[in-house]
């Protein structure tokens, strides 16, 4: 009954309930290994299939055992490598423990909460963990280079299905029963957290049922349907933090120290990543999704993508054994390639630079090929469609992956929309989402960034002596401040809420697996190039790993590797160019309007004529002296990018006595007058008689026509000024359009106030912690 974990807890100094102060006055939470206990196979289990039970067989080392038969060049496929170890070695599965980013994060994790690293090692070095070499929760227990062998061949092919089935090998039954007897059996309905089960005996499992010759020596080969199922991936691709428990109000609070999670329900812990559950709640897991274009699955026989393996282990013909030329071995028409490519674009190259190829199995060519596969998968994961609607351009990103896009580990991983507008001479006149490849800085101003951001509440921050709010301290994070990542096909809000994967500070309708970004087209733009970028590791995250690590040099090593590898240069997932056609009329008529944009728009009516549209309805603005009188007029067209309030005015000290009318509608035949004004007194520094319409509610994407004439048909030169205020952001106390340090200072100055208070973000008549949490959830400063 959890004997191994209890032994660890008693054997290390970190088991003390006294908190430890690390450099910078941060306090390490006094957690123990018991806090991170997970059901499932425990280290060094006995073999229940022998009588009496015998000690566990040691794990085989891929670089010295499996390569003898599964690393080879002659694979009977002239186009790609099919050898299992050829492909596996060039994957992050193989290099998961050598990953310098993970090693740096491991150190910080142990700084944040004692013994938390023991929990991390489960999935990044499972053979080392299962062999009992993780008692300190650090890399100090890794006594041999082979301990960095990652998720290796022998481990995966000894994994056992946690769900009993007649289709599984009979040997599985005793293994599962032993876990039940120990009290360590993991609930299959509560997946993840490294709750894997493996055979203590070196008996290999796989999906092939036609093996004629067993060339694995004394090791048996058992047929395992589990190895074709997504559930095999669940144990390490659904992760929750067991030191937090969900509360009735949806928040997450620390559990008692030196105690395992009270329910062991992963959906009642703080979610870290939900890749498997996202798949489980998608159409992929139900009926599968048909792809006739072959973007996924390689030479898949049906094109229906259903399991993780369908996309991440594509099919090809060739050999999986070096001795394929022997008749009873042979090659295969359809192999599942052990490529395991995902979204990591630079760490494999870093591992190749940092470690001896004799242990990694990496070569320059394999690293390059793996990068090509990763980029190809990223490109296949989305489609981009760009359309123009009047003065707006909309970019729609559709997610075709089997999970959120992007998914997985939230720190630093992001996608964003970049739009470059060009004039008729092909010079760029405006850019949204600009990225500096030299400094690795992303300009987030008005940029749609798809990402998840975590936070730390005041309680945890006080215990750790760290700032509350947005944080990269993963083990201390107990809030999700933002998650606008695009859900997969089949998304429903109820199902994603049940798996703790709901959008946060964003919304998607049931069935929606796409997202739209709408931008205003600048004057003079003749074409736009829209690009969807993906980045594995942001500058902010890598600097955090470097600066927050006060224990060893792992953070600096990771940062230096990031710099040497091009600073995780963004990858183009999709790009599309369209020509633009903006209104280029002279404004003489409704059908030939001039294009207006936020700011100052010049016009003149001295050469204008009466457009013949008819007299405006002066009853809408009585007493303002609209007095149109068949006035010569000019027309503008304007579209807001979102909902909000707009001001139109003609304040210009050099201008004339104007009159102003606003219409709404798609074309001149369907216009509805919604506002008018003859003379306004709202502003100073204007001509004697100017027009102004203020705080007019407008709807994003709708079309508005602005008609400017003069009092009693007066004419002249002037300026149409447009200011737009998007719908208020909760927490934007100073009203400057973003939520930043100035707003939190205003709130803190108001803390404890009751009644009418500026800092009362939620409007409940009191400024308290809930207001701080709402403000932090809407934080917009990068």
For each residue, the residues with C-beta under 8 A, 3 or more apart:
1: 182 183 184
2: 5 6 34 37 42 183 184 260
3: 6 7 42
4: 7 8 42 43 44 132
5: 2 8 9 33 34 36 37 42 260
6: 2 3 9 10 34
7: 3 4 10 11
8: 4 5 11 12 33 115 118 135
9: 5 6 12 15 32 33 34 115 258
10: 6 7 15
11: 7 8 15 135
12: 8 9 15 32 33 115 135 136 137
13: 16
14: 20 30 31 32 33 114 115 137
15: 9 10 11 12 32 33 34 114 115 258
16: 13 30
17: 30 257 258
18: 30
19: 27 28 29 30 463
20: 14 27 28 30 114
21: 25 26 27 28
22: 26 27 28 111 550 551
23: 26 550
24: 550
25: 21 465
26: 21 22 23 111 112 464 465 466 550
27: 19 20 21 22 463 464 465
28: 19 20 21 22 110 111 112 113 114 464
29: 19 112 113 114 243 254 257 463 464 476
30: 14 16 17 18 19 20 114 257
31: 14 35 36 113 114 115 116 243 257 258
32: 9 12 14 15 35 114 115 257 258
33: 5 8 9 12 14 15 36 37 115 118 137
34: 2 5 6 9 15 37 258 259 260
35: 31 32 113 115 242 243 255 257 258 259 260 261
36: 5 31 33 115 116 118 119 242 243
37: 2 5 33 34 242 260 261
38: 119 122 186 193 194 195 242 264
39: 179 183 184 185 186 187 195 264
40: 162 179 184 186 194 195 196 197 235
41: 45 130 179 184 196 197 198
42: 2 3 4 5 45 182 184
43: 4 129 130 131 132 134
44: 4 55 56 130 131 132
45: 41 42 56 178 200
46: 53 54 55 56 178 200
47: 50 53 54 55 56 57 199 200 201
48: 53 174 175 177 178 200
49: 171 174 175 201
50: 47 53 54 201
51:
52:
53: 46 47 48 50
54: 46 47 50
55: 44 46 47 200
56: 44 45 46 47 130 200 201
57: 47 200 201 202
58: 131 202
59: 127 130 131 152 154 155 158 202
60: 65 66 152 153 154 202
61: 64 65 146 149 152 154
62: 65 66 67 85 88 89 94 149 152 153 154 361
63: 66 67 146 149 358 359 360 361
64: 61 67 146
65: 60 61 62 68 154
66: 60 62 63 69 70 71 84 85 152 153 154
67: 62 63 64 70 71 85 361
68: 65 71 322
69: 66 72 215 321 322 323
70: 66 67 83 84 85 86 153 320 321 322
71: 66 67 68 83 85 86 89 322 361
72: 69 75 83 86 319 322
73: 81 83
74: 319 322
75: 72 81 82 83 86 318 319 324 331
76: 82 317 318 319 324 331
77: 80 81 82 316 317 318 319
78:
79:
80: 77 316 318 337
81: 73 75 77 86 87 366 369
82: 75 76 77 86 87 316 317 318 319 320 335 337
83: 70 71 72 73 75 86 87 319 320 322
84: 66 70 87 88 153 320 338
85: 62 66 67 70 71 88 89 153 338 361
86: 70 71 72 75 81 82 83 89 90 366
87: 81 82 83 84 90 91 337 338 339 340
88: 62 84 85 91 93 94 153 338 340 361
89: 62 71 85 86 94 360 361 362 366
90: 86 87 94 339 348 361 362 366 367 369 370
91: 87 88 94 95 338 339 340 341 348 370
92: 95 96 99 150 340 342 344 347 348
93: 88 96 150 151 340
94: 62 88 89 90 91 149 150 151 152 360 361
95: 91 92 98 99 150 347 348 351 360 362
96: 92 93 99 102 123 124 125 150 151
97: 102 121 124 125 128 142 147 148 149 150
98: 95 103 148 150 351 354 355 360
99: 92 95 96 102 103 124 347 350 351
100: 103 104 347 350 351 354 554 557 558 561
101: 104 105 347 537 542 545 558 562
102: 96 97 99 105 106 120 124
103: 98 99 100 106 107 139 554 557 558
104: 100 101 107 108 545 546 549 554 555 557 558 559
105: 101 102 108 109 120 411 474 545
106: 102 103 109 110 117 120 121 124 138 139 554
107: 103 104 110 111 117 138 549 551 552 554 555
108: 104 105 111 112 473 474 545 548 549 555
109: 105 106 112 113 116 117 120 474 475
110: 28 106 107 113 114 115 116 117 137 138 551
111: 22 26 28 107 108 548 549 550 551
112: 26 28 29 108 109 116 464 473 474 475 476
113: 28 29 31 35 109 110 116 243 475 476
114: 14 15 20 28 29 30 31 32 110 137
115: 8 9 12 14 15 31 32 33 35 36 110 118 119 137
116: 31 36 109 110 112 113 119 120 137 243 475
117: 106 107 109 110 120 121 134 136 137 138
118: 8 33 36 115 121 122 129 134 135 136 137
119: 36 38 115 116 122 137 193 194 242
120: 102 105 106 109 116 117 123 124 137
121: 97 106 117 118 124 125 128 129 134 137
122: 38 118 119 126 129 134 193 194 196 236
123: 96 120 126 151 194 235 236 239
124: 96 97 99 102 106 120 121 150 151
125: 96 97 121 128 129 134 142 147 148 149 150
126: 122 123 129 130 151 155 194 196 198 236
127: 59 130 131 147 149 152 154 155
128: 97 121 125 131 133 134 141 142 147 148 149
129: 43 118 121 122 125 126 133 134 194
130: 41 43 44 56 59 126 127 155 198
131: 43 44 58 59 127 128
132: 4 43 44 135
133: 128 129 141 142 143 147
134: 43 117 118 121 122 125 128 129 137 141
135: 8 11 12 118 132 141
136: 12 117 118 140 141
137: 12 14 33 110 114 115 116 117 118 119 120 121 134
138: 106 107 110 117 141
139: 103 106 142
140: 136
141: 128 133 134 135 136 138 147
142: 97 125 128 133 139 147 148
143: 133 147
144: 147
145: 148 356 359
146: 61 63 64 149 359
147: 97 125 127 128 133 141 142 143 144
148: 97 98 125 128 142 145 355 359
149: 61 62 63 94 97 125 127 128 146 152 359
150: 92 93 94 95 96 97 98 124 125
151: 93 94 96 123 124 126 155 156 236
152: 59 60 61 62 66 94 127 149 155 156
153: 60 62 66 70 84 85 88 156 157
154: 59 60 61 62 65 66 127 157 158 202 204
155: 59 126 127 130 151 152 158 159 198
156: 151 152 153 159 227 232
157: 153 154 204 205 206 227
158: 59 154 155 198 199 202 203 204 205
159: 155 156 196 197 198 199 205 226 227 232
160: 168 172 175 176 197 198 199 205 226
161: 164 165 168 172 197 224 225 226 229 231 232
162: 40 176 185 186 188 195 197 231
163: 188 231
164: 161 168 172 173 176
165: 161 168 225
166:
167: 225
168: 160 161 164 165 172 224 225 226
169: 172 205 222 223 224
170: 173
171: 49 174 175 199 201 203 222
172: 160 161 164 168 169 175 176
173: 164 170 176 177
174: 48 49 171 177 178
175: 48 49 160 171 172 178 179 197 199 200
176: 160 162 164 172 173 179 180 185 197
177: 48 173 174 180 181
178: 45 46 48 174 175 181 182
179: 39 40 41 175 176 182 184 185 186 197
180: 176 177 183 185
181: 177 178
182: 1 42 178 179 185
183: 1 2 39 180
184: 1 2 39 40 41 42 179
185: 39 162 176 179 180 182
186: 38 39 40 162 179 190 195 197
187: 39 190 264 265
188: 162 163 191 231
189:
190: 186 187 264 265 266 267
191: 188 195 231 234 235 238 266 276 277
192: 195 234 235 236 237 238 239 240 266 276 277
193: 38 119 122 235 238 239 240 242 266 269
194: 38 40 119 122 123 126 129 235 236 239
195: 38 39 40 162 186 191 192 235
196: 40 41 122 126 159 235 236
197: 40 41 159 160 161 162 175 176 179 186
198: 41 126 130 155 158 159 160
199: 47 158 159 160 171 175 202 203 205
200: 45 46 47 48 55 56 57 175
201: 47 49 50 56 57 171
202: 57 58 59 60 154 158 199 218 219
203: 158 171 199 219 220 221 222
204: 154 157 158 216 219 220 221 222
205: 157 158 159 160 169 199 221 222 223 224 226 227
206: 157 221 222 223 224 227
207: 223 224 225 227 228 336
208: 211 223
209: 223
210:
211: 208 214 221
212: 328 329
213: 326 328 329
214: 211 219 220 221
215: 69 321 323 329
216: 204 219 221
217:
218: 202
219: 202 203 204 214 216
220: 203 204 214
221: 203 204 205 206 211 214 216
222: 169 171 203 204 205 206
223: 169 205 206 207 208 209
224: 161 168 169 205 206 207 227
225: 161 165 167 168 207 228 229
226: 159 160 161 168 205 229 231 232
227: 156 157 159 205 206 207 224 232
228: 207 225 307 309 336
229: 161 225 226 232 307 309
230: 233 234 276 279 280 285 307 308 309
231: 161 162 163 188 191 226 234
232: 156 159 161 226 227 229 235 308
233: 230 236 237 276 308 309
234: 191 192 230 231 237 238 276
235: 40 123 191 192 193 194 195 196 232 238
236: 122 123 126 151 192 194 196 233 239
237: 192 233 234 273 275 276 308 408
238: 191 192 193 234 235 266 273 274 275 276 277
239: 123 192 193 194 236 271 272 273
240: 192 193 266 267 269 270 271 272 500
241: 244 269 270 271 272 474 475 477 478
242: 35 36 37 38 119 193 255 260 261 264 269
243: 29 31 35 36 113 116 254 255 261 270 475
244: 241 252 253 254 255 269 270 478
245: 252 253 254 255 261 262 263 268 269
246: 250 251 252 268 269 270 500
247: 250 251 252 253
248:
249:
250: 246 247
251: 246 247 457 478 479
252: 244 245 246 247 269 270 478 479
253: 244 245 247 459 478
254: 29 243 244 245 459 460 463 478
255: 35 242 243 244 245 259 261 262
256: 259
257: 17 29 30 31 32 35
258: 9 15 17 31 32 34 35
259: 34 35 255 256 262
260: 2 5 34 35 37 242 264
261: 35 37 242 243 245 255 264 265 268 269
262: 245 255 259
263: 245 268
264: 38 39 187 190 242 260 261
265: 187 190 261 268 269
266: 190 191 192 193 238 240 269
267: 190 240 271 498 499 500
268: 245 246 261 263 265
269: 193 240 241 242 244 245 246 252 261 265 266
270: 240 241 243 244 246 252 477 478
271: 239 240 241 267 274 480 500 501
272: 239 240 241 409 410 474
273: 237 238 239 407 408 409 410
274: 238 271 277 278 404 407 499 500 501
275: 237 238 278 279 403 404 407 408
276: 191 192 230 233 234 237 238 279 280 308
277: 191 192 238 274 280 281 499 500 501
278: 274 275 281 282 402 403 404 407 487 488 496 499 501
279: 230 275 276 282 284 285 308 402 403 488
280: 230 276 277 285 499
281: 277 278 285 490 491 492 495 496 498 499 501
282: 278 279 285 286 402 403 487 488 489 490 491
283: 286 287 288 289 488 489 490
284: 279 288 289 305 306 307 402 488 489 490
285: 230 279 280 281 282 306 402
286: 282 283 490
287: 283 306
288: 283 284 304 305 306 310
289: 283 284 304 305 306 400 402 489
290: 302 303 304 305
291: 294 295 296 297 303 304 305 400
292: 303
293:
294: 291 297 300 303
295: 291 380 400
296: 291 300 305 310 311 314 377 380 400
297: 291 294 300 303 305 310 311 314 315
298: 314 315 316 337
299: 314 315 316 317 334
300: 294 296 297 303 304 305 310 314 315
301: 315 334
302: 290
303: 290 291 292 294 297 300
304: 288 289 290 291 300 310
305: 284 288 289 290 291 296 297 300 310 311 402
306: 284 285 287 288 289 310
307: 228 229 230 284 310
308: 230 232 233 237 276 279 311 312 313 402
309: 228 229 230 233 312 313 336
310: 288 296 297 300 304 305 306 307 313 314
311: 296 297 305 308 314 377 401 402
312: 308 309 339 340 341 342
313: 308 309 310 336 337 338 339 340
314: 296 297 298 299 300 310 311 336 337 339
315: 297 298 299 300 301 334 335 336 337
316: 77 80 82 298 299 334 335 337
317: 76 77 82 299 331 332 333 334 335
318: 75 76 77 80 82 331 332 335
319: 72 74 75 76 77 82 83 322 324 330 331 332 335
320: 70 82 83 84 324 331 332 335
321: 69 70 215 324 329
322: 68 69 70 71 72 74 83 319
323: 69 215 326 329
324: 75 76 319 320 321 329 330 331
325: 329
326: 213 323 329 330
327: 330
328: 212 213
329: 212 213 215 321 323 324 325 326
330: 319 324 326 327
331: 75 76 317 318 319 320 324
332: 317 318 319 320 335
333: 317
334: 299 301 315 316 317
335: 82 315 316 317 318 319 320 332
336: 207 228 309 313 314 315
337: 80 82 87 298 313 314 315 316
338: 84 85 87 88 91 313
339: 87 90 91 312 313 314 370 373
340: 87 88 91 92 93 312 313
341: 91 312 370 373 374 377
342: 92 312 374 377 408
343: 374 377 378 406 407 408 413 534 536
344: 92 347 348 374 536
345: 371 374 375 378 534 536 568 569 571
346: 349 350 536 537 562 565 566 568 569
347: 92 95 99 100 101 344 350 351 536 537 561 565
348: 90 91 92 95 344 351 352 362 367 370 371
349: 346 352 353 367 371 565
350: 99 100 346 347 353 354 561 562 564 565
351: 95 98 99 100 347 348 354 355 360 362
352: 348 349 355 357 360 362 364 367
353: 349 350 561 564 565
354: 98 100 350 351 557 561
355: 98 148 351 352 359 360 362
356: 145 359 360
357: 352 360 361 362 363
358: 63
359: 63 145 146 148 149 355 356
360: 63 89 94 95 98 351 352 355 356 357
361: 62 63 67 71 85 88 89 90 94 357 366
362: 89 90 95 348 351 352 355 357 366 367
363: 357 366 367
364: 352 367 368
365: 368 369
366: 81 86 89 90 361 362 363 369 370
367: 90 348 349 352 362 363 364 370 371
368: 364 365 371 372
369: 81 90 365 366 372 373
370: 90 91 339 341 348 366 367 373 374
371: 345 348 349 367 368 374 375
372: 368 369 375 376
373: 339 341 369 370 376 377
374: 341 342 343 344 345 370 371 377 378 571
375: 345 371 372 378 379 571
376: 372 373 379 380
377: 296 311 341 342 343 373 374 380 381
378: 343 345 374 375 381 382 534 571 573
379: 375 376 382 572 573 574
380: 295 296 376 377 400
381: 377 378 399 400 401 405 573
382: 378 379 397 398 399 400 401 405 532 573 574
383: 397 398 400 574
384: 395 396 397 398 530 532 573 574 575 576
385: 395 396 398 576
386: 393 394 395 396 528 530 576 577 578
387: 393 394 396 578
388: 392 393 394 521 578 580 581
389: 392 393 394 639 701
390: 583 637 639 703
391: 520 521 582 583 595 596 597 637 638 639
392: 388 389 518 519 520 521 639 641 701
393: 386 387 388 389 419 518 519 521 528 530 578 580
394: 386 387 388 389 516 517 518 519
395: 384 385 386 417 419 516 517 519 530 532 576
396: 384 385 386 387 514 515 516 517
397: 382 383 384 405 415 417 450 486 514 515 517 532 574
398: 382 383 384 385 486 513 514
399: 381 382 404 405 486 487 488 489 513 514
400: 289 291 295 296 380 381 382 383 489 513
401: 311 381 382 404 405 407 488
402: 278 279 282 284 285 289 305 308 311 488
403: 275 278 279 282 407 488
404: 274 275 278 399 401 407 485 486 487 488 501
405: 381 382 397 399 401 415 450 485 486 488
406: 343 413 414 415 450 451 485 534
407: 273 274 275 278 343 401 403 404 485
408: 237 273 275 342 343 413
409: 272 273 413
410: 272 273 413 451 452 453 454
411: 105 454 472 474 541 544
412: 535 536 537 538 540 541 542 568
413: 343 406 408 409 410 451 535 536 537 538
414: 406 449 450 451 534 535 538
415: 397 405 406 449 450 451 532 533 534 535 573
416: 433 442 447 448 449 450 532 533
417: 395 397 432 433 447 448 517 530 531 532
418: 431 432 433 434 435 447 530 531 532 533
419: 393 395 431 432 433 519 528 529 530 531
420: 428 430 431 528 529 531
421: 428 429 430 431 521 522 525 527 528 580
422: 426 427 428 429 525 526 527 528 529
423: 426 427 429 524 525 526
424: 524 526
425:
426: 422 423
427: 422 423
428: 420 421 422 431
429: 421 422 423 522 524 525
430: 420 421 522 525
431: 418 419 420 421 428 434
432: 417 418 419 445 446 447 519
433: 416 417 418 419 442 443 447 448 531 533
434: 418 431 442 443
435: 418 440 441 442 443 533 570
436: 439 440 441 442 443
437: 440 567 569
438:
439: 436 539
440: 435 436 437 538 539 567 568
441: 435 436 539
442: 416 433 434 435 436 447 449 535 538 782
443: 433 434 435 436 447
444: 447 449 782
445: 432
446: 432 519
447: 416 417 418 432 433 442 443 444
448: 416 417 433 515 517
449: 414 415 416 442 444 484
450: 397 405 406 414 415 416 484 485 486 515
451: 406 410 413 414 415 482 483 484 485
452: 410 480 482 483 485 504
453: 410 470 480 481 482 483
454: 410 411 470 471 472 474 477 479 480 481
455: 468 469 470 471 477 478 479 480 481 776 777
456: 460 461 464 466 467 468 469 471 473 476 477 478 479
457: 251 460 461 468 478 479 769 773
458: 461 462 468 769 772
459: 253 254 462 463
460: 254 456 457 463 464 468 476 478
461: 456 457 458 464 465 466 467 468 469 476
462: 458 459 465
463: 19 27 29 254 459 460
464: 26 27 28 29 112 456 460 461 473 476
465: 25 26 27 461 462
466: 26 456 461 471 473 476
467: 456 461 471
468: 455 456 457 458 460 461 772 776
469: 455 456 461 481 776 779
470: 453 454 455 481 776 779
471: 454 455 456 466 467 476 477
472: 411 454 540 541 544 545 548
473: 108 112 456 464 466 476 477 548
474: 105 108 109 112 241 272 411 454 477
475: 109 112 113 116 241 243
476: 29 112 113 456 460 461 464 466 471 473
477: 241 270 454 455 456 471 473 474
478: 241 244 251 252 253 254 270 455 456 457 460
479: 251 252 454 455 456 457 773 776 777
480: 271 452 453 454 455 483 504
481: 453 454 455 469 470 504 505 776 777 779
482: 451 452 453 504 505 506 777
483: 451 452 453 480 501 502 503 504 505 506
484: 449 450 451 503 504 505 506 515
485: 404 405 406 407 450 451 452 503
486: 397 398 399 404 405 450 508 513 514 515
487: 278 282 399 404 491 496 503 508 512 513
488: 278 279 282 283 284 399 401 402 403 404 405 491 513
489: 282 283 284 289 399 400 513
490: 281 282 283 284 286 511 513
491: 281 282 487 488 495 496 508 510 511 512 513
492: 281 495 496 510 511
493: 496 497 502 508 510
494: 497 498
495: 281 491 492 498 499
496: 278 281 487 491 492 493 499 501 502 503
497: 493 494 500 501 502
498: 267 281 494 495
499: 267 274 277 278 280 281 495 496
500: 240 246 267 271 274 277 497
501: 271 274 277 278 281 404 483 496 497
502: 483 493 496 497
503: 483 484 485 487 496 506 507 508
504: 452 480 481 482 483 484 777
505: 481 482 483 484 777 778
506: 482 483 484 503
507: 503
508: 486 487 491 493 503 512 513 515
509: 512
510: 491 492 493
511: 490 491 492
512: 487 491 508 509 515
513: 398 399 400 486 487 488 489 490 491 508
514: 396 397 398 399 486
515: 396 397 448 450 484 486 508 512
516: 394 395 396
517: 394 395 396 397 417 448
518: 392 393 394 641 642 700 701
519: 392 393 394 395 419 432 446 641
520: 391 392 597 598 639 641
521: 388 391 392 393 421 525 528 580 582
522: 421 429 430 525 597
523: 582 595 597
524: 423 424 429
525: 421 422 423 429 430 521 522 528 580 582
526: 422 423 424 579 580
527: 421 422 577 578 579 580
528: 386 393 419 420 421 422 521 525 577 578 580
529: 419 420 422 575 576 577
530: 384 386 393 395 417 418 419 575 576 577
531: 417 418 419 420 433 572 574 575
532: 382 384 395 397 415 416 417 418 572 573 574 575
533: 415 416 418 433 435 570 571 572 573
534: 343 345 378 406 414 415 570 571 573
535: 412 413 414 415 442 538 568 569 570 571
536: 343 344 345 346 347 412 413 568
537: 101 346 347 412 413 541 542 562 568
538: 412 413 414 440 442 535 541 542 568
539: 439 440 441 542 543 567
540: 412 472 543 544 782
541: 411 412 472 537 538 544 545
542: 101 412 537 538 539 545 546 558 559 562 567 568
543: 539 540 546 547 559
544: 411 472 540 541 547 548
545: 101 104 105 108 472 541 542 548 549 554 555 558 559
546: 104 542 543 549 555 556 558 559
547: 543 544 555
548: 108 111 472 473 544 545 555
549: 104 107 108 111 545 546 552 553 554 555 556
550: 22 23 24 26 111
551: 22 107 110 111 554
552: 107 549 555
553: 549 556 557
554: 100 103 104 106 107 545 549 551 557 558
555: 104 107 108 545 546 547 548 549 552 558 559
556: 546 549 553 559 560
557: 100 103 104 354 553 554 560 561
558: 100 101 103 104 542 545 546 554 555 561 562
559: 104 542 543 545 546 555 556 562 563
560: 556 557 563 564
561: 100 347 350 353 354 557 558 564 565
562: 101 346 350 537 542 558 559 565 567 568
563: 559 560 567
564: 350 353 560 561
565: 346 347 349 350 353 561 562 568
566: 346 569
567: 437 440 539 542 562 563
568: 345 346 412 440 535 536 537 538 542 562 565
569: 345 346 437 535 566
570: 435 533 534 535
571: 345 374 375 378 533 534 535
572: 379 531 532 533 575
573: 378 379 381 382 384 415 532 533 534
574: 379 382 383 384 397 531 532
575: 384 529 530 531 532 572
576: 384 385 386 395 529 530
577: 386 527 528 529 530
578: 386 387 388 393 527 528
579: 526 527
580: 388 393 421 521 525 526 527 528
581: 388
582: 391 521 523 525 595
583: 390 391 592 593 594 595 637
584: 595
585: 588 589 591 592 593 594 635
586: 592 594
587: 592 593 594 603 608 634 635 636
588: 585 592 608 609 611 634 635
589: 585 592 593 611 612 613 635
590: 593 611 613 635 668 671 705 707
591: 585 668
592: 583 585 586 587 588 589 635
593: 583 585 587 589 590 635 636 637 705
594: 583 585 586 587 601 603 634 635 636 637
595: 391 523 582 583 584 636 637 638
596: 391 601 636 637 638 706 720 722
597: 391 520 522 523 601 638 722
598: 520 722 723 724
599: 721 722
600: 719 720 721
601: 594 596 597 636 719 720 721 722
602: 717 718 719 720
603: 587 594 634 636 708 717 718 719 720
604: 607 608 634 715 716 717 718
605: 608 631 632 633 634 708 709 710 715 716 717 718
606: 715 716 717
607: 604
608: 587 588 604 605 611 632 633 634 715
609: 588 632
610: 630 631 632 633
611: 588 589 590 608 633 635 707
612: 589
613: 589 590 633 668 707
614:
615: 618 628 630
616: 620 626 628 659 661 673 676 707
617: 620 673 676
618: 615 621 622 626 627 628 676
619: 622
620: 616 617 673 674 675 676
621: 618 624 626 675 676 677 678
622: 618 619
623:
624: 621 676 677 678 679 680 691
625: 659 678 679 689 711
626: 616 618 621 659 661 676 677 678 711
627: 618 659 678 711 712
628: 615 616 618 631 659 709 713
629: 712 713
630: 610 615 713
631: 605 610 628 659 709 710 711 712 713 714 715
632: 605 608 609 610 709 710 713 715
633: 605 608 610 611 613 707 708 709
634: 587 588 594 603 604 605 608 707 708
635: 585 587 588 589 590 592 593 594 611 705 706 707 708
636: 587 593 594 595 596 601 603 705 706 707 708 720
637: 390 391 583 593 594 595 596 703 704 705 706
638: 391 595 596 597 703 704 705 706 722
639: 389 390 391 392 520 701 702 703 704
640: 643 644 646 698 699 700 701 702 704 724
641: 392 518 519 520 700 701
642: 518 700 726 727
643: 640 697 698 699 700 726 727
644: 640 697 698 700 724 725 726 727
645: 695 696 697 698 724 725
646: 640 696 698 704 722 723 724 725
647: 692 693 694 695 696 721 722 723 724
648: 660 662 691 692 693 696 706 720 721 722
649: 660 680 682 683 686 690 691 692 693 694 720 721
650: 655 658 660 686 690 691 692 708 718 719 720 721
651: 683 685 686 687 690 692 719 721
652: 655 686 687 690 718 719 721
653: 685 686 687
654: 687 717
655: 650 652 658 686 687 690 716 717 718 719
656: 687 710 714 715 716 717 718
657: 679 687 688 689 690 710 711 714
658: 650 655 689 690 691 708 709 710 711 714 718
659: 616 625 626 627 628 631 676 677 678 691 708 709 710 711
660: 648 649 650 676 677 678 691 692 693 706 707 708
661: 616 626 673 675 676 706 707 708 709
662: 648 673 674 675 676 693 696 704 705 706 707
663: 671 672 673 674 704 705 707
664: 671 672 674 702 703 704 705
665: 668 670 671 672 703 705
666: 670 703
667: 670 671
668: 590 591 613 665 671 705
669:
670: 665 666 667
671: 590 663 664 665 667 668 705
672: 663 664 665
673: 616 617 620 661 662 663 676
674: 620 662 663 664 696
675: 620 621 661 662 693 696
676: 616 617 618 620 621 624 626 659 660 661 662 673 693
677: 621 624 626 659 660 680 691 692 693
678: 621 624 625 626 627 659 660 689 691 711
679: 624 625 657 689 690 691 711
680: 624 649 677 683 690 691 692 693 694
681:
682: 649 692 694
683: 649 651 680 686 690 692
684:
685: 651 653
686: 649 650 651 652 653 655 683 690
687: 651 652 653 654 655 656 657 690
688: 657
689: 625 657 658 678 679 711
690: 649 650 651 652 655 657 658 679 680 683 686 687
691: 624 648 649 650 658 659 660 677 678 679 680 708
692: 647 648 649 650 651 660 677 680 682 683
693: 647 648 649 660 662 675 676 677 680 696
694: 647 649 680 682
695: 645 647
696: 645 646 647 648 662 674 675 693
697: 643 644 645
698: 640 643 644 645 646 702 704 724
699: 640 643 702
700: 518 640 641 642 643 644
701: 389 392 518 639 640 641
702: 639 640 664 698 699
703: 390 637 638 639 664 665 666
704: 637 638 639 640 646 662 663 664 698
705: 590 593 635 636 637 638 662 663 664 665 668 671
706: 596 635 636 637 638 648 660 661 662 720
707: 590 611 613 616 633 634 635 636 660 661 662 663
708: 603 605 633 634 635 636 650 658 659 660 661 691 718 720
709: 605 628 631 632 633 658 659 661 713
710: 605 631 632 656 657 658 659 713 714 715 716
711: 625 626 627 631 657 658 659 678 679 689 714
712: 627 629 631
713: 628 629 630 631 632 709 710
714: 631 656 657 658 710 711
715: 604 605 606 608 631 632 656 710
716: 604 605 606 655 656 710
717: 602 603 604 605 606 654 655 656
718: 602 603 604 605 650 652 655 656 658 708
719: 600 601 602 603 650 651 652 655
720: 596 600 601 602 603 636 648 649 650 706 708
721: 599 600 601 647 648 649 650 651 652
722: 596 597 598 599 601 638 646 647 648
723: 598 646 647
724: 598 640 644 645 646 647 698
725: 644 645 646 728 737
726: 642 643 644 729 737
727: 642 643 644
728: 725 732 735
729: 726 732 737 738 739 778 780
730: 739 761 762 774 775 777 778
731: 739 743 747 761 774 775 776 777 778 779
732: 728 729 735 736 737 738 739 743 778
733: 742 743 746 747 758 759 761 775
734: 742 743 746
735: 728 732
736: 732 742
737: 725 726 729 732
738: 729 732 780 781
739: 729 730 731 732 743 775 778 779 780 781
740: 743 744 779 780 781
741: 744 745 781
742: 733 734 736 745 746
743: 731 732 733 734 739 740 746 747 775
744: 740 741 747 748 772 775 776
745: 741 742 748 749
746: 733 734 742 743 749 750 758 759
747: 731 733 743 744 750 751 758 759 761 767 771 772 775
748: 744 745 751 759
749: 745 746 759
750: 746 747 753 757 758 759 760 767
751: 747 748 759 767 768
752: 767 768
753: 750 757 759 760 766 767
754: 757 765 766 767
755: 765
756: 760
757: 750 753 754 760 765 766 767
758: 733 746 747 750
759: 733 746 747 748 749 750 751 753 767 771
760: 750 753 756 757 763 764 765 766 767 771
761: 730 731 733 747 770 771 774 775
762: 730 770 771 774
763: 760
764: 760 770
765: 754 755 757 760
766: 753 754 757 760
767: 747 750 751 752 753 754 757 759 760 771
768: 751 752 771 772
769: 457 458 772 773
770: 761 762 764 773 774
771: 747 759 760 761 762 767 768 774 775
772: 458 468 744 747 768 769 775 776
773: 457 479 769 770 776 777
774: 730 731 761 762 770 771 777 778
775: 730 731 733 739 743 744 747 761 771 772 778 779
776: 455 468 469 470 479 481 731 744 772 773 779
777: 455 479 481 482 504 505 730 731 773 774
778: 505 729 730 731 732 739 774 775
779: 469 470 481 731 739 740 775 776
780: 729 738 739 740
781: 738 739 740 741
782: 442 444 540
